[in-house]
Amino acid sequence: MGNTVVSYLKSKGISKLDVVIATHPHDDHIGGMPDVINTFNIGTFYMPKATTNTNAFENLLNALKNKNVNSVYVKAGNNIDLCSDITEQFLAPNSNSYDNLNNYSAVIKLTYKNISFLFTGDAEKESEQEMLDKGYNLKADVLKVGHHGSDTSTTADFL
């Protein structure tokens, strides 16, 4: 979907992206990233420290390298400092190793003034439980449910 995303952003007059986040290295989450990286000026690119041997992941890394984009590996506790009205905190991943790539998903709580959004990527039950065990403030006005709404995520306890 890279071309679709690029076309949409261009239609809105966007030429620079201050922050780009790849939740985790599954093709459906990073496949279009090279198009975005190659088209726009990127401030900082954030992604979890997870690897895979797919063409999509290799293409992503090559695009970042070729454009010399500032890349940051994220984990729970990291923050992005955007401006005084916006806070962006990473709540996951909490572990260094998972059997399932989905659990490496960067989970982000974005708060704008008094409205909060929780973006969970494809984080599954294991990652959700880690966030609950850590006692993170998961309360949000808007929740992007985990893993495309599948039954592997967004457990009753997490909700």
C-alpha positions in Angstrom: 0.0 0.0 0.0 3.0 2.3 -0.2 1.9 4.0 -3.4 -1.6 4.7 -1.9 -0.1 6.1 1.3 2.4 8.3 -0.7 -0.4 9.6 -3.0 -2.6 10.4 -0.1 0.1 12.3 1.9 1.1 14.2 -1.3 -2.5 15.2 -1.9 -2.5 16.8 1.5 0.6 18.8 0.7 2.9 16.8 3.0 6.6 16.7 2.1 8.1 15.9 5.5 7.3 13.4 8.2 8.7 14.2 11.6 8.0 10.7 13.0 7.4 7.4 11.3 6.8 4.2 13.3 6.9 0.7 12.1 5.1 -1.4 14.7 6.9 -4.6 13.9 8.5 -6.4 10.9 5.6 -8.2 9.3 5.1 -7.5 5.6 1.6 -6.1 6.1 3.0 -3.5 8.5 6.2 -2.5 6.7 5.7 -3.5 3.0 4.9 0.0 1.9 7.5 1.7 4.1 10.3 1.9 1.5 7.9 4.0 -0.8 7.3 6.4 2.1 10.9 6.6 3.1 12.1 7.1 -0.5 9.5 9.9 -1.1 9.5 12.0 2.0 12.0 13.6 4.3 11.8 11.7 7.6 12.8 13.2 10.9 13.1 10.0 12.9 12.1 6.4 12.1 11.1 4.2 15.1 10.8 0.4 15.2 11.2 -2.4 17.7 14.5 -4.3 17.8 13.1 -7.4 15.9 14.4 -8.9 12.7 13.1 -11.3 10.1 14.5 -12.6 6.8 11.8 -11.3 4.5 12.3 -9.2 1.4 10.0 -6.6 2.9 12.3 -6.2 5.9 15.4 -6.1 3.8 13.8 -3.5 1.6 13.0 -1.4 4.6 16.5 -1.6 6.0 18.0 -0.7 2.6 15.7 2.3 2.2 16.6 3.6 5.7 20.3 3.1 4.9 20.2 4.7 1.4 18.4 7.8 2.7 20.5 7.9 5.8 17.4 8.2 8.0 17.8 8.5 11.7 16.5 5.2 13.1 15.7 4.4 16.7 14.9 1.0 18.2 12.1 1.4 20.7 10.9 -0.5 23.8 8.5 0.2 26.6 9.4 3.4 28.5 10.7 5.3 25.5 9.0 8.6 24.7 8.8 10.8 21.6 8.9 14.5 22.4 6.8 16.2 19.8 5.5 19.4 21.4 4.0 20.6 24.7 0.5 19.5 23.8 1.4 16.0 22.7 3.0 13.1 24.6 3.8 9.9 23.0 4.9 7.0 25.2 5.8 3.4 24.1 4.2 0.8 26.4 5.6 -2.2 24.5 7.6 -4.2 23.7 8.6 -5.1 27.3 10.8 -8.1 26.6 13.9 -8.6 24.5 12.7 -11.8 23.0 9.4 -13.3 21.8 8.5 -16.4 19.9 5.9 -14.5 17.9 6.9 -11.4 15.9 3.5 -9.8 16.7 4.5 -9.4 20.4 7.4 -7.1 19.4 4.8 -4.6 18.3 5.4 -1.1 19.4 2.4 -0.1 21.4 2.0 3.7 21.6 -0.1 5.8 23.9 -0.5 9.2 22.3 -2.1 12.0 24.3 -3.1 15.3 22.8 -4.2 17.8 25.5 -6.9 15.7 27.3 -7.6 13.1 24.6 -5.7 9.8 24.5 -5.2 7.2 21.8 -3.8 3.7 22.3 -2.3 2.1 19.2 -1.5 -1.6 19.8 -0.2 -2.8 16.5 -0.4 -6.6 16.4 0.5 -7.0 20.1 -1.1 -10.3 21.3 -2.1 -11.7 24.7 1.4 -12.1 25.9 2.4 -8.5 25.3 -1.0 -7.2 26.7 -0.4 -9.2 29.9 3.1 -7.7 30.2 1.6 -4.2 30.0 -1.0 -5.1 32.6 1.6 -6.6 34.9 3.8 -3.5 34.6 0.8 -1.4 35.7 0.9 1.0 32.8 -2.0 3.5 32.4 -3.8 1.9 29.5 -6.9 4.1 29.8 -7.6 5.8 26.5 -10.4 7.6 24.7 -9.7 5.7 21.5 -8.4 2.2 21.2 -7.0 0.7 18.0 -7.7 -3.0 18.7 -4.8 -5.4 18.5 -4.0 -7.6 15.5 -6.7 -6.4 13.2 -9.4 -7.3 15.6 -8.5 -11.0 15.8 -9.1 -13.3 18.8 -5.3 -13.3 19.6 -5.5 -9.8 21.0 -7.6 -7.3 22.9 -8.3 -9.7 25.8 -11.1 -8.9 28.3 -8.5 -8.1 30.9 -6.8 -5.7 28.6 -10.1 -4.0 27.6 
